[in-house]
Amino acid sequence: MTEQSSLTLSRAAALDKFRGYDRLSVRQKKKWLEILLSFELKNRYQVFDQSQQAVLEVAEVGSGIWPLLGRLFLGPFRAFTAEVTDLSVGRVALRLHRRFRFIFHRLEVKAATGESLGAIEMRWSWLRRIYDIQDATGRVVAQLYGPFLKPWTFEVRVGDRVVGQIQKRWSGLGKELFTDADNFGVDLAGLEDPALKVLVFAATVLVDVVHFEAAK
């Protein structure tokens, strides 16, 4: 076994992990330097399951001048790569990659071993926020739909059916006053395909960067 493979989960193991998740709580982690200086560092999120046990961690990776300049000057349009770590075994389960785009934002989702699991890509719409959720072959298997009068909510739709939801949650008075950290509830109970659960979960990161990071 190579060093790289010993530190990552296989595609099958990552999907099996998500098979058991019905609801996830995604909570952004802020460092004191960000809070005091109002400067956005690399995003980190801790993820809790339906029993409120910490199960995953999402962290942007990469160092050097270009990621720093991207955060400074491009904000929610910047390119980034993030790793999703399974906290129970301390191994990377997923990698999320977002290329620089001003419009038609896209997030590619891969298993840690490199196999594509699919992508989330914004569609053109005048008033609503709509994203196509694509499987590994590029086929649209679901959509994220942001109702016009519910700016904190994204419905997961398969055809005309609402089968899940991503919703930004109020963090509480103290946290809202002193930080700009974002919390999300992700409802996966209506989804049977673990690959679709992975993609909806990953979409939470793109939704936060595109729609809520710009408002901070």
Buried (B, 14 or more C-beta within 10 A) or exposed (E): EEEEEEEBBBBEBBBEBBEEBBBBBBBBEBEEEBEEEEEBEBBBBBBBBBEEEEBBBBBBEEEEEEBEEBBEEEBBBBBBBBBBBBBEEEBBBBBBBBEEBEEEBBBBBBBBBEEBBBBBBBBEEEEEBBBBBBBBEEEEBBBBBBEEEEEBBBBBBBEEEEBBBBBBEEBEEEBEEEBBBBBBBBBBEEBEBBBBBBBBBBBBBBBBBBBBBEEE
